[in-house]
Amino acid sequence: MVFFALPGEYASGVVPYLSAENVLAAVSPERAVEAVRDGFIAYARGEWAMPPKVYVAAYPNGDFRAMPAIGAGHAVLKWVTSFPVNLEKGLPTVKAIVLVSDAETGMPVAVLEGSALTALRTGAAAVLAAETLGRADADSVAVIGAGVNGKATARTFLARGRKPLLWDVDPERAKAAADELGAEVAASSEEALAADIVATVTPGRQILFPENSLRPGQHVSLMGADGPGKCEIDPRELARTHVFCDDWTQASHAGELQHPVREQLLEQAQVTQLGDVLAGLAPGRAGAEEITTFDSTGLAIQDLALALAVLERLGELKDVLELPL
Ligand SMILES: NC(=O)c1ccc[n+]([C@@H]2O[C@H](COP(=O)([O-])OP(=O)(O)OC[C@H]3O[C@@H](n4cnc5c(N)ncnc54)[C@H](O)[C@@H]3O)[C@@H](O)[C@H]2O)c1
């Protein structure tokens, strides 16, 4: 895996600040899928390390997360929010800043706007899991929740040649997102939830898949339940599927898995980490009839992979601010 060498023009004492525009100009959704795949594999092989994310509760409004990781000669820290109530205030649910440092000297290397980066890597993980675990002949795709990260997921499916149906409790949001992306709105929630591949990107306050709702051969990338108490699927329904997750420690504490694990419906031996499948260390889908699910809580190694992919293009980016540190 080759990452990047920093261009020499950023002398010590000055670090670049990469805005959301810089991040989006540097990394396409397709490149994001590649980078996130490399990150999952490096983590599975033990080349990259990541302490579990720290949650700082600010309930009932939301929470802050501190997400560190180290790999490929760099360390990152993402300071990120999940404030679902912000939607009503016209503010983003997820807002983030990423700090990148040199892992040899400890010196700061860059500061990145983290919300665009988060959306890119979240869409990438949802699609990567669907491509890895979904049936080879999967046809229909749907994204539930047409907010910032749902839209990024839909955009990534489109970049990979699949046209998703969108569904949102707010029909205007679904329509606006579909118009923006060149996708379509599903005729009903039932149609969207029955697609061969479904990605759920909602605030995780409502169960989308009750018991016995999934049909043989479906794959669901469960992206929304990334904090204590959240869920998008009934724990018994999840336990009925072949379960994959991004990281057992995180997912069993703060993802969908927190519920079936607490209720003793699932244990670690029944759950496979996606990176292990990508690295060839564990099997994926066992057959066309199996239902597969991917519990994503969002990993700091995904942020590291994306930050490195942005910095790879640093020399080509326009209007990069310099911060005197
Ligand atoms: N797994 C990860 O890596 C990851 C990364 C980023 C965000 N998230 C989580 O994903 C969720 C969405 O984040 P966002 O930034 O897109 O939020 P957002 O507020 O921008 O969008 C959420 C959307 O979901 C819709 N919605 C709410 N309830 C719904 C339901 N029952 N059915 C269909 N649609 C519904 C809302 O109308 C809204 O359009 C949050 O819970 C966030 O914490 C996870």
The ligand as a Tripos MOL2 file, in Angstrom:
@<TRIPOS>MOLECULE
LIG
   44    48     1     0     0
SMALL
NO_CHARGES

@<TRIPOS>ATOM
      1 N1        -21.7780    4.5670   10.6670 N.am      1 LIG1
      2 C1        -21.1250    5.6690   10.3920 C.2       1 LIG1
      3 O1        -19.9470    5.6590   10.0520 O.2       1 LIG1
      4 C2        -21.8430    6.9830   10.4700 C.ar      1 LIG1
      5 C3        -21.2300    8.1370    9.9630 C.ar      1 LIG1
      6 C4        -21.9290    9.3360    9.9650 C.ar      1 LIG1
      7 C5        -23.2050    9.4010   10.5040 C.ar      1 LIG1
      8 N2        -23.7560    8.2670   11.0520 N.ar      1 LIG1
      9 C6        -25.0970    8.3010   11.6370 C.3       1 LIG1
     10 O2        -26.0190    8.2680   10.5680 O.3       1 LIG1
     11 C7        -27.2030    8.9310   10.9400 C.3       1 LIG1
     12 C8        -27.5830    9.9480    9.8740 C.3       1 LIG1
     13 O3        -26.5890   10.9640    9.8060 O.3       1 LIG1
     14 P1        -26.7740   12.2210    8.8190 P.3       1 LIG1
     15 O4        -25.5930   13.1100    9.0300 O.co2     1 LIG1
     16 O5        -27.0860   11.7590    7.4460 O.co2     1 LIG1
     17 O6        -28.0820   12.8580    9.4540 O.3       1 LIG1
     18 P2        -29.1250   13.8780    8.8090 P.3       1 LIG1
     19 O7        -29.8180   14.5110    9.9630 O.co2     1 LIG1
     20 O8        -28.4490   14.7450    7.8110 O.co2     1 LIG1
     21 O9        -30.1460   12.9330    8.0070 O.3       1 LIG1
     22 C9        -30.9760   11.9650    8.6100 C.3       1 LIG1
     23 C10       -32.1320   11.7140    7.6530 C.3       1 LIG1
     24 O10       -32.8830   10.5900    8.1090 O.3       1 LIG1
     25 C11       -34.2740   10.8650    7.9200 C.3       1 LIG1
     26 N3        -35.0510    9.9800    8.7910 N.ar      1 LIG1
     27 C12       -35.2540   10.0640   10.1130 C.ar      1 LIG1
     28 N4        -35.9590    9.0120   10.5530 N.ar      1 LIG1
     29 C13       -36.2130    8.2340    9.4610 C.ar      1 LIG1
     30 C14       -36.9220    7.0170    9.2510 C.ar      1 LIG1
     31 N5        -37.4980    6.3610   10.2690 N.pl3     1 LIG1
     32 N6        -37.0130    6.5180    7.9880 N.ar      1 LIG1
     33 C15       -36.4470    7.1770    6.9410 C.ar      1 LIG1
     34 N7        -35.7560    8.3410    7.0860 N.ar      1 LIG1
     35 C16       -35.6340    8.8530    8.3240 C.ar      1 LIG1
     36 C17       -34.3800   12.3600    8.2360 C.3       1 LIG1
     37 O11       -35.5720   12.9240    7.7230 O.3       1 LIG1
     38 C18       -33.1220   12.8860    7.5730 C.3       1 LIG1
     39 O12       -33.3300   13.2500    6.2230 O.3       1 LIG1
     40 C19       -26.9350    9.5330   12.3250 C.3       1 LIG1
     41 O13       -27.4610    8.6720   13.3210 O.3       1 LIG1
     42 C20       -25.4270    9.5660   12.4090 C.3       1 LIG1
     43 O14       -24.9700    9.5260   13.7510 O.3       1 LIG1
     44 C21       -23.1120    7.0820   11.0240 C.ar      1 LIG1
@<TRIPOS>BOND
     1     1     2 1
     2     2     3 2
     3     2     4 1
     4     4     5 ar
     5     4    44 ar
     6     5     6 ar
     7     6     7 ar
     8     7     8 ar
     9     8     9 1
    10     8    44 ar
    11     9    10 1
    12     9    42 1
    13    10    11 1
    14    11    12 1
    15    11    40 1
    16    12    13 1
    17    13    14 1
    18    14    15 2
    19    14    16 1
    20    14    17 1
    21    17    18 1
    22    18    19 2
    23    18    20 1
    24    18    21 1
    25    21    22 1
    26    22    23 1
    27    23    24 1
    28    23    38 1
    29    24    25 1
    30    25    26 1
    31    25    36 1
    32    26    27 ar
    33    26    35 ar
    34    27    28 ar
    35    28    29 ar
    36    29    30 ar
    37    29    35 ar
    38    30    31 1
    39    30    32 ar
    40    32    33 ar
    41    33    34 ar
    42    34    35 ar
    43    36    37 1
    44    36    38 1
    45    38    39 1
    46    40    41 1
    47    40    42 1
    48    42    43 1
@<TRIPOS>SUBSTRUCTURE
     1 LIG1         1 GROUP 0 **** ****
